[in-house]
Amino acid sequence: MESVSKIDRIYKYMENIVAKEYISTTIFDRIKSAQGVFPYEVKTEQVPYVVVMPSNREELVEIVKYANMEKIPIFISTSGTHALGGTRPHTHGIALSMHRLNKIEFLEEYGFFECEAGCICNKVGEALDKKGYFLPMAPGSRLIATMGGLISNNTSGHVVDTSIGKPGDYVYGLEVVLPNGEIIETGTMGLRRPSGTDLTKYFIGGDGLFGIITKIRMRLLPGIHKAYGAAIFDNLISLAKGVQRMHREMCPSPLFMEFMAQDAAKIGYEIKGMPPPKGSVIFFVCIGNTEEEARNKVDRILKSLQAEKPLEAFTVDDINLWNNLWSTREVLGSFLMRKGDQWMAAEVVSNLKDLPECMEDAQNFYKDIPLLSQLESHLYGHIGGLTFHPGALMPRQWDSETKKNAIDEKFRKEMELNIKYNTCGGEWGQFSKRTDFFIKRYGQAGYEFVKGLKRTIDPNNILNPGVLEGYR
């Protein structure tokens, strides 16, 4: 009864802030907002009291002030694509959807655009493209992921960091609601970011711990020319050595560089109606201010890869062929889940020196592990960023506890390899399922530093509690 009366009290207060149609206490909406990407069930004690959808920062401020005063946790759950479970509550609270904050404004006279946090990544990219610009990020979840979540994560997705950097490198400023309801604006309206203490840096890649981003100011990047290349290797170790050589010979870093082991590539090729490849596939995009510059970069990379004797190495001039190649990688997980199973993957990052050895470890990722070794697995990844995604199909008929144990096995193995290569995942953020890794990788002192910062900014631990502690 206490929880029912609490739901009623919160709902009545929210009515003073947000229109009724944007507040929900239905059990369907509450459970849906708590699910995230993990396939195991939401427990009763994890279901939010209410789902609230503010339309502007003023409404958001009042919601946060109330939550802070009443010490009610807030969980941001707009699209729920966070691959570490960061949007999944571990206790009751307010589920906050940002999807109504979806305005975008071009300020070309200043050289930047501004978008609200609920803007969908792909829609922002399309709007930029129409005006002759491009968005420096390409996550696999871009069709539903929000800009606020992506900047909180600072993920570049498929984009190779060594080519154009992280999205945060292009952020000039943010509007942020702090856990006490105060609003701050960070950064600058100039084209040069602040030196020294720049408040923007506390929230880019902040894992949603320190504030709620409501607006993002990003540099307008001129549209680019692209050229495409691909190669097929008879074994993955030679493929890895080819990428290693590419860096060693100081080839220009591609914008995208993907790979699929032969078994995974065959599935993707079949989906697109293409004859199966003779080996493992690597394909990449180079960019330039002119088409000739982009093509020259492709030629240099292909020359470097050819030294490792691929079965084939070629420029892709047919844009339809390129789109098919790219699609083979994009549709792999969703196609495999047609069997009725749940797709999951790890994020293993290699250092450059040990790339071939890490490739071998990634190939053997699911071996000799009680649950994971039973699964059908496939290997692919962003090889230009030295990132491997050993993926596997988890049976839907497994009970919730078995699924949870399998997910835990995956993150333990991922931690083991990223510790071995002294690296860190570059796409999915830290904490939640990676809290143990963070402590091992950066030490207890590093962890206490973040905890201290959290206590200072959010003394009541209102915003996304449990993320830092790893309660997922």
URHUCOR-V723919 format. One record per pair of residues at least 12 apart in sequence whose C-alpha atoms are under 6 Angstrom apart, sorted by the first residue. I is the first residue (numbers start at 1). J is the second residue. Records with the same first field share a line. If there is no record, write none. Layout:
I=J  J
This chain:
7=49
17=59
22=53
23=51  52
24=50  51
25=50
30=48
31=47
33=77
34=88  89
35=88
36=80  88
40=400  403
41=400
45=91
46=89  90  91  92
47=92
48=92  93  94  95
49=92  93  94
50=94
51=95  96
52=96
53=97
55=100  101
61=181
64=181
65=180  181
68=180
72=93
73=93  462
74=93  94  462  463  464
75=95  96  464
76=95  96
77=96  97
78=97  98
79=145
84=432  433
86=432  467
98=118
99=118
101=116  118
102=116  118  119
103=115  116
111=220
112=218  219  220
113=217  218
114=216  217
115=215  216
116=214  215
117=147  148  214  215
118=146
119=146  147
120=144  145  146
121=142  145  146  147
122=142  143
132=223
133=221  222  223
134=221  223
136=167
137=156
138=157  158
139=157  158
148=213
151=204
152=204  205  206  207  208
153=205  207  429
154=204  205
155=427
157=427
158=256
159=255  256
160=255  256  384  385
163=253  254  255
170=218  219
171=217  218
172=187  188  217  218
173=186  187  188  200  217
174=186  215  216
175=213  214  215
176=212  213  214
177=211  212
178=211
179=211  458
186=199  200
187=200
224=289
225=287  288  290  291
226=286  287  294
227=285  286  294  295
228=284  285  315  316
229=283  284  314  315  316
230=282  283  313  314
231=281  282  312  313
232=279  280  281  310  311  312
233=279  280  310  311
234=279
237=356
240=356
242=305  308
246=304
254=285  286
255=285  286
256=284  285
257=283  284  382  383  384
258=282  283  381  382  383
259=281  282  380  381
260=280  281  380
261=280  379  380
262=279  280
264=378
268=328  332
269=328
341=393  394  395  396
342=393  394
343=392  393
344=391  392
345=389  390  391
346=389  390
347=388  389
348=387  388  414
349=386  387
350=386  421
371=406
376=392  393
377=391  392
378=391
379=391
415=437
431=467  468  470
432=467  470  472
433=470
435=470
